């Protein structure tokens, strides 16, 4: 099963904790600019919240985001035939 970019961002935050956009972009394999747009969309869906810690914004999952990311990870692992 292939995850969308937004879904990969959620799972990345679940697995790696709060991250800057640049760190998310590197882990997901997208540009920082593209990541910023995706993060904004996920914020609007109440899946990610951001905190400004100068000079960067740090992103973390909301409670709803954690729930969604866990389900995505579980589905992805089952599709790949991996056990927990």
N, C-alpha and C positions, 0 to 999 in steps of 0.2 A: 504494500500500500504506500502510495506517495502522499506526503503531507504537503499542504500548500505553504507558501512563505509565511503567512500569518500563523498557521499551526506550528511550523517549525520554530518560530519566535517564542510561542507559548511554551513549548516543550524545552527549549533552550533555557528559558528563565526558570522553569521548574527544576531542571537538572543543575543549573549553575548559580542560582540565587540572583540577587539584584545585579544588574549590569548596565553599563553605559551603552548608548547606541553603537558606538564604534566597536565595542566588544561583541554585541549581539550580531552586528553586521559581519564581523570576521567569522564567528562560529556558524552562522547560517549561510554564508557565502554570497552576500549581497553588498551593494554599496551602502555607505552610511546615509546617504541622501534617501535611498529607497527605504532603508530601515526606519528612518525618521517618519516617513509617510505611513508605513505599516504600523508603527507604534502609535501614531495619532489615531488611526482607525481602530486599533485595539483598545485605546483609551476611551473612545466614543462608545465602544461596546461594553465598557466597564469590566474589561479583562486585565488591563494593566493600569497601574498608577505610577506617576513619576514624581520625583522629588528633586528639586534643584539643590545640588551640593556643588557650589562653585568650584571649578568653572564648568562643570557638566551636569547634565540631568541623569539621574539614576532611575532605572525602570525596575519595577517588581510587579509580580502578579497580585491581583486582588483575590479575595477568597473565592469569588466566582471563577476567576482565571485559573486558580490552582485546581479547582474541580474539573474544569474543561481540559486543562493540560494533562491531568492524570488520566482522564478518559482517552484522550488522543494517544498518549504514550502506550496505554494498555492495548488499544485497538491496533496500533502500529506494530507492537511487539507480537501480538497474536497473528497478525497478517504475515509477519516475517518468520513465524514458527519459533519464536524465542519464548522461553519460560521466564517467569519473574525471578 
